[in-house]
């Protein structure tokens, strides 16, 4: 008897569900045009009348099932649907963000603030003469060479080995004597400088330093893209934070 009543209640509920007033879905011209556009993009040619009718009918079936699924709450407690909808909220917020291009002063500040992103490794193009102290004439010879260099004579025509390299500071160790390496990074550019060591002395000239923070003119496109990306991210976060602030969360044991 209990089973009989339970079955009757189930059939009554099903009959009531199937005989509810139909739910109205308006198929607008915009919906039809969008479906036709998708078909055209997919096949490369406008759809036939049969294809058009079939696609619209298929859309109606999907739309009805989609709306019914929402009505029954089938979208709830599904992590995949939850992630999809949250993602669409982010996408909608991104599409709504609008701002004009910043001026160069703003980009200069951004370049300085984010310098670690754009800085290039510094490399020193340098050359030097070495004067071993063991020959007993270091002071006299070094002074003579320095005078000739300052007088404008070409380094490679002085009859003494001229050494040179282009290195980053982290590559100095093992390739350049420590006293010399310590001075490469701070001597005046283009000037011959005397450097003292325990067993040697040197005449050093740094010809060029490359790397470091490039000027805005060299990296403007990248800086502009990064600035817009960061500004857009900030604007989207603020927009979504306003929506989240509308909700009050209560934790219950």
Number of C-alpha atoms within 10 A of each C-alpha: 6 7 8 9 10 11 12 12 12 12 12 12 12 12 11 11 10 10 9 9 8 7 9 7 10 8 12 8 9 9 13 16 12 11 17 20 15 14 18 14 12 11 9 10 10 15 19 12 9 8 13 17 14 12 17 16 12 11 16 15 11 12 14 13 12 13 13 13 13 11 10 9 10 12 15 11 9 9 10 10 13 13 11 11 13 12 12 12 13 16 12 12 18 16 10 10 13 9 9 6 12 11 9 13 10 12 18 16 11 15 25 14 10 14 14 11 12 17 14 13 12 15 19 18 16 19 18 21 19 17 21 15 14 9 7 10 11 17 12 9 12 18 13 11 17 17 13 14 16 11 9 8 13 10 16 10 9 12 7 12 12 14 12 15 15 17 16 16 15 9 12 17 10 7 10 15 12 12 15 20 16 14 17 22 16 9 16 13 15 12 14 20 18 18 19 14 14 8 9 16 20 20 22 24 22 24 15 12 16 14 13 14 17 15 11 17 10 9 13 16 11 13 20 20 12 17 19 16 12 12 14 18 16 11 18 20 14 13 16 13 11 10 9 10 9 8 8 6 7 5 4 4 2
